[in-house]
Amino acid sequence: MKIIIDADACPVTDITVKLAKENSVECVLICDTTHIIEREGCSTITVDKGTDSVDFRLVNMLGKGDIAVTQDYGLAAMCLSKKAFAINQNGLIYSDKNIEQLLFTRYVGKKVRAAGGRTKGPSKRTAEQDEAFRTALQKLIEQAKSNI
């Protein structure tokens, strides 16, 4: 079992790396060449810059029972199809029960923006969001370990 982080613009990298160490779980960061992201105790893979290059590398590395940390709904859907777990930066655990609605919401937002409309961006990150993520990831690690 390993945790793989979609590390480009991920606000919970440090929390994830710390929990991985505490739980003796391998941790891998994946980023493109526009970022230099390294953390002690965690390996980093840098891929060429390109649309979805990080996503495709992550999915190709992912195995059943692994955990992906990503805010990308499309990537989360691919992770679920490989029988892996996926969690976002706010502690939302993606599942077969919520992924369709999330993908539809993303599609609607894209259509609004393409028509010249605006959608609300993310608000400033809070300590409560960090704690919600930490709690959810710890539970997910325990669940993934029990399925090994």
Buried (B, 14 or more C-beta within 10 A) or exposed (E): BBBBBBBBEBBBBEBBBBBBBEBEBEBBBBBBEEBEBEBEEBEBBBBEEEEEBBBBBBBEBBEEBBBBBBBBBBBBBBBBEBEBBBBBBBBBBBEEEEBEEBBEEEEEBEEEEEEEEEEEEEEEEEEEBBEBBBEBBBEBBEEBEEEE
